[in-house]
Amino acid sequence: MLSAMPQLVTRVDHELVAAADRLVEGGVLASRSEAVRLGLEQLVDRARRAEIAAAILDGYRRVPPSDDELRRADDGLRALLAEEPW
């Protein structure tokens, strides 16, 4: 048996509702609920990515790469760029 998903009740301004309705009418979204779900998912994903980026930055600040590591990274990047078909 599937449990019911929690519901959120919120108020939004008329312009935002109208914009969401246009997306639904245009077939971009299935419903207002989908618009809210997607917006929350993107907000949570952005916050998660920001936390990860901050942790990575903190790590590099605590243990900066050595000159040799930087040189190898530069060499690897140059090799990858040389392989591009552009």
N, CA and C atoms as an extended XYZ file, in Angstrom:
258
Properties=species:S:1:pos:R:3:atomname:S:1:resname:S:1:resid:I:1 pbc="F F F"
N         0.847       -1.183        0.000 N   MET     1
C         0.000        0.000        0.000 CA  MET     1
C         0.890        1.243        0.000 C   MET     1
N         0.603        2.181       -0.871 N   LEU     2
C         1.359        3.428       -0.961 CA  LEU     2
C         0.857        4.419        0.069 C   LEU     2
N         1.774        5.060        0.751 N   SER     3
C         1.352        6.084        1.699 CA  SER     3
C         1.134        7.397        0.943 C   SER     3
N         0.243        8.186        1.465 N   ALA     4
C        -0.062        9.468        0.826 CA  ALA     4
C         1.126       10.402        0.967 C   ALA     4
N         1.350       11.177       -0.061 N   MET     5
C         2.426       12.172       -0.019 CA  MET     5
C         1.956       13.353        0.811 C   MET     5
N         2.862       13.964        1.572 N   PRO     6
C         2.465       15.154        2.335 CA  PRO     6
C         2.040       16.274        1.399 C   PRO     6
N         1.157       17.103        1.879 N   GLN     7
C         0.714       18.259        1.115 CA  GLN     7
C         1.272       19.522        1.746 C   GLN     7
N         1.586       20.484        0.907 N   LEU     8
C         2.012       21.798        1.362 CA  LEU     8
C         0.940       22.798        0.958 C   LEU     8
N         0.658       23.702        1.838 N   VAL     9
C        -0.290       24.774        1.527 CA  VAL     9
C         0.486       26.077        1.633 C   VAL     9
N         0.409       26.864        0.585 N   THR    10
C         1.148       28.123        0.578 CA  THR    10
C         0.380       29.166       -0.212 C   THR    10
N         0.791       30.371       -0.080 N   ARG    11
C         0.201       31.463       -0.845 CA  ARG    11
C         1.290       32.041       -1.744 C   ARG    11
N         0.917       32.333       -2.973 N   VAL    12
C         1.846       32.963       -3.912 CA  VAL    12
C         1.115       34.102       -4.616 C   VAL    12
N         1.900       35.023       -5.153 N   ASP    13
C         1.259       36.174       -5.785 CA  ASP    13
C         0.637       35.782       -7.132 C   ASP    13
N        -0.251       36.629       -7.589 N   HIS    14
C        -1.019       36.357       -8.808 CA  HIS    14
C        -0.124       36.190      -10.031 C   HIS    14
N         0.922       36.985      -10.114 N   GLU    15
C         1.810       36.898      -11.280 CA  GLU    15
C         2.491       35.543      -11.368 C   GLU    15
N         2.918       35.008      -10.223 N   LEU    16
C         3.574       33.705      -10.214 CA  LEU    16
C         2.599       32.597      -10.600 C   LEU    16
N         1.376       32.676      -10.101 N   VAL    17
C         0.354       31.690      -10.470 CA  VAL    17
C         0.064       31.770      -11.961 C   VAL    17
N        -0.060       32.974      -12.478 N   ALA    18
C        -0.336       33.140      -13.909 CA  ALA    18
C         0.801       32.571      -14.745 C   ALA    18
N         2.038       32.796      -14.316 N   ALA    19
C         3.181       32.262      -15.054 CA  ALA    19
C         3.172       30.740      -15.026 C   ALA    19
N         2.864       30.150      -13.867 N   ALA    20
C         2.783       28.690      -13.771 CA  ALA    20
C         1.642       28.164      -14.645 C   ALA    20
N         0.524       28.839      -14.634 N   ASP    21
C        -0.611       28.420      -15.459 CA  ASP    21
C        -0.262       28.459      -16.945 C   ASP    21
N         0.505       29.459      -17.358 N   ARG    22
C         0.915       29.512      -18.769 CA  ARG    22
C         1.813       28.319      -19.116 C   ARG    22
N         2.671       27.932      -18.189 N   LEU    23
C         3.515       26.759      -18.429 CA  LEU    23
C         2.681       25.486      -18.526 C   LEU    23
N         1.648       25.399      -17.702 N   VAL    24
C         0.748       24.241      -17.772 CA  VAL    24
C        -0.012       24.258      -19.092 C   VAL    24
N        -0.565       25.398      -19.451 N   GLU    25
C        -1.319       25.524      -20.701 CA  GLU    25
C        -0.436       25.242      -21.913 C   GLU    25
N         0.843       25.604      -21.818 N   GLY    26
C         1.774       25.365      -22.923 CA  GLY    26
C         2.334       23.958      -22.960 C   GLY    26
N         1.933       23.132      -22.013 N   GLY    27
C         2.393       21.753      -22.005 CA  GLY    27
C         3.781       21.554      -21.413 C   GLY    27
N         4.349       22.608      -20.838 N   VAL    28
C         5.673       22.497      -20.225 CA  VAL    28
C         5.572       21.720      -18.916 C   VAL    28
N         4.506       21.944      -18.186 N   LEU    29
C         4.256       21.276      -16.915 CA  LEU    29
C         2.889       20.624      -16.946 C   LEU    29
N         2.741       19.578      -16.146 N   ALA    30
C         1.452       18.891      -16.099 CA  ALA    30
C         0.438       19.621      -15.221 C   ALA    30
N         0.939       20.309      -14.198 N   SER    31
C         0.022       20.939      -13.243 CA  SER    31
C         0.761       21.971      -12.401 C   SER    31
N        -0.006       22.728      -11.640 N   ARG    32
C         0.590       23.651      -10.683 CA  ARG    32
C         1.408       22.875       -9.655 C   ARG    32
N         0.886       21.732       -9.244 N   SER    33
C         1.614       20.912       -8.273 CA  SER    33
C         2.979       20.509       -8.801 C   SER    33
N         3.041       20.151      -10.073 N   GLU    34
C         4.330       19.798      -10.656 CA  GLU    34
C         5.266       21.011      -10.639 C   GLU    34
N         4.724       22.185      -10.906 N   ALA    35
C         5.542       23.397      -10.880 CA  ALA    35
C         6.150       23.600       -9.494 C   ALA    35
N         5.354       23.428       -8.458 N   VAL    36
C         5.840       23.598       -7.095 CA  VAL    36
C         6.876       22.523       -6.776 C   VAL    36
N         6.589       21.274       -7.126 N   ARG    37
C         7.536       20.180       -6.876 CA  ARG    37
C         8.871       20.434       -7.554 C   ARG    37
N         8.820       20.804       -8.839 N   LEU    38
C        10.061       21.056       -9.576 CA  LEU    38
C        10.829       22.227       -8.982 C   LEU    38
N        10.115       23.272       -8.605 N   GLY    39
C        10.775       24.427       -7.994 CA  GLY    39
C        11.460       24.059       -6.689 C   GLY    39
N        10.788       23.284       -5.853 N   LEU    40
C        11.388       22.860       -4.592 CA  LEU    40
C        12.579       21.933       -4.833 C   LEU    40
N        12.433       21.019       -5.794 N   GLU    41
C        13.542       20.114       -6.114 CA  GLU    41
C        14.767       20.902       -6.564 C   GLU    41
N        14.558       21.902       -7.401 N   GLN    42
C        15.683       22.705       -7.886 CA  GLN    42
C        16.304       23.514       -6.754 C   GLN    42
N        15.489       24.052       -5.876 N   LEU    43
C        16.001       24.820       -4.745 CA  LEU    43
C        16.822       23.925       -3.819 C   LEU    43
N        16.305       22.743       -3.515 N   VAL    44
C        17.023       21.810       -2.648 CA  VAL    44
C        18.309       21.353       -3.323 C   VAL    44
N        18.272       21.081       -4.629 N   ASP    45
C        19.468       20.664       -5.356 CA  ASP    45
C        20.516       21.773       -5.353 C   ASP    45
N        20.092       23.011       -5.563 N   ARG    46
C        21.030       24.138       -5.559 CA  ARG    46
C        21.696       24.279       -4.194 C   ARG    46
N        20.910       24.123       -3.119 N   ALA    47
C        21.472       24.220       -1.770 CA  ALA    47
C        22.456       23.076       -1.521 C   ALA    47
N        22.109       21.875       -1.969 N   ARG    48
C        22.998       20.721       -1.796 CA  ARG    48
C        24.307       20.940       -2.538 C   ARG    48
N        24.224       21.418       -3.767 N   ARG    49
C        25.433       21.676       -4.560 CA  ARG    49
C        26.287       22.775       -3.920 C   ARG    49
N        25.648       23.780       -3.355 N   ALA    50
C        26.396       24.848       -2.685 CA  ALA    50
C        27.125       24.300       -1.463 C   ALA    50
N        26.483       23.397       -0.722 N   GLU    51
C        27.138       22.777        0.436 CA  GLU    51
C        28.348       21.961       -0.002 C   GLU    51
N        28.200       21.200       -1.075 N   ILE    52
C        29.308       20.392       -1.587 CA  ILE    52
C        30.445       21.294       -2.049 C   ILE    52
N        30.116       22.352       -2.782 N   ALA    53
C        31.137       23.278       -3.262 CA  ALA    53
C        31.875       23.920       -2.091 C   ALA    53
N        31.150       24.287       -1.039 N   ALA    54
C        31.785       24.894        0.132 CA  ALA    54
C        32.718       23.899        0.810 C   ALA    54
N        32.313       22.640        0.886 N   ALA    55
C        33.163       21.621        1.501 CA  ALA    55
C        34.427       21.401        0.678 C   ALA    55
N        34.295       21.372       -0.642 N   ILE    56
C        35.465       21.208       -1.516 CA  ILE    56
C        36.403       22.395       -1.353 C   ILE    56
N        35.852       23.594       -1.382 N   LEU    57
C        36.664       24.802       -1.216 CA  LEU    57
C        37.378       24.800        0.130 C   LEU    57
N        36.670       24.408        1.182 N   ASP    58
C        37.274       24.334        2.506 CA  ASP    58
C        38.434       23.343        2.512 C   ASP    58
N        38.255       22.214        1.834 N   GLY    59
C        39.317       21.230        1.759 CA  GLY    59
C        40.558       21.771        1.067 C   GLY    59
N        40.352       22.479       -0.034 N   TYR    60
C        41.493       23.064       -0.745 CA  TYR    60
C        42.158       24.171        0.071 C   TYR    60
N        41.380       24.872        0.886 N   ARG    61
C        41.978       25.908        1.742 CA  ARG    61
C        42.811       25.269        2.853 C   ARG    61
N        42.295       24.150        3.400 N   ARG    62
C        43.030       23.483        4.472 CA  ARG    62
C        44.266       22.764        3.938 C   ARG    62
N        44.140       22.143        2.761 N   VAL    63
C        45.262       21.395        2.166 CA  VAL    63
C        45.388       21.835        0.706 C   VAL    63
N        46.082       22.926        0.454 N   PRO    64
C        46.217       23.415       -0.920 CA  PRO    64
C        46.989       22.415       -1.786 C   PRO    64
N        46.684       22.376       -3.077 N   PRO    65
C        47.421       21.476       -3.955 CA  PRO    65
C        48.884       21.909       -4.070 C   PRO    65
N        49.742       20.918       -4.243 N   SER    66
C        51.168       21.218       -4.409 CA  SER    66
C        51.413       21.739       -5.824 C   SER    66
N        52.577       22.311       -6.023 N   ASP    67
C        52.944       22.789       -7.358 CA  ASP    67
C        52.927       21.645       -8.358 C   ASP    67
N        53.387       20.469       -7.939 N   ASP    68
C        53.395       19.309       -8.830 CA  ASP    68
C        51.968       18.893       -9.196 C   ASP    68
N        51.057       18.905       -8.234 N   GLU    69
C        49.661       18.565       -8.512 CA  GLU    69
C        49.037       19.573       -9.476 C   GLU    69
N        49.329       20.845       -9.282 N   LEU    70
C        48.803       21.873      -10.186 CA  LEU    70
C        49.361       21.691      -11.601 C   LEU    70
N        50.644       21.374      -11.701 N   ARG    71
C        51.252       21.163      -13.007 CA  ARG    71
C        50.608       19.964      -13.711 C   ARG    71
N        50.408       18.865      -12.964 N   ARG    72
C        49.777       17.687      -13.570 CA  ARG    72
C        48.333       17.979      -13.985 C   ARG    72
N        47.623       18.757      -13.194 N   ALA    73
C        46.250       19.124      -13.558 CA  ALA    73
C        46.239       19.962      -14.831 C   ALA    73
N        47.159       20.913      -14.926 N   ASP    74
C        47.267       21.733      -16.141 CA  ASP    74
C        47.603       20.870      -17.357 C   ASP    74
N        48.541       19.945      -17.186 N   ASP    75
C        48.919       19.052      -18.292 CA  ASP    75
C        47.722       18.206      -18.738 C   ASP    75
N        46.973       17.699      -17.771 N   GLY    76
C        45.792       16.894      -18.102 CA  GLY    76
C        44.741       17.704      -18.828 C   GLY    76
N        44.520       18.926      -18.393 N   LEU    77
C        43.546       19.797      -19.051 CA  LEU    77
C        43.978       20.108      -20.480 C   LEU    77
N        45.249       20.395      -20.666 N   ARG    78
C        45.750       20.669      -22.018 CA  ARG    78
C        45.547       19.448      -22.917 C   ARG    78
N        45.800       18.256      -22.393 N   ALA    79
C        45.620       17.032      -23.182 CA  ALA    79
C        44.148       16.843      -23.552 C   ALA    79
N        43.250       17.094      -22.605 N   LEU    80
C        41.818       16.965      -22.903 CA  LEU    80
C        41.379       17.963      -23.959 C   LEU    80
N        41.847       19.195      -23.850 N   LEU    81
C        41.481       20.215      -24.825 CA  LEU    81
C        42.035       19.878      -26.206 C   LEU    81
N        43.223       19.310      -26.238 N   ALA    82
C        43.833       18.943      -27.540 CA  ALA    82
C        43.021       17.847      -28.230 C   ALA    82
N        42.309       17.041      -27.476 N   GLU    83
C        41.505       15.953      -28.048 CA  GLU    83
C        40.162       16.439      -28.587 C   GLU    83
N        39.761       17.632      -28.232 N   GLU    84
C        38.457       18.146      -28.679 CA  GLU    84
C        38.476       18.367      -30.206 C   GLU    84
N        37.365       18.061      -30.869 N   PRO    85
C        37.327       18.173      -32.327 CA  PRO    85
C        37.157       19.589      -32.848 C   PRO    85
N        37.120       20.567      -32.008 N   TRP    86
C        36.895       21.934      -32.474 CA  TRP    86
C        38.120       22.458      -33.099 C   TRP    86
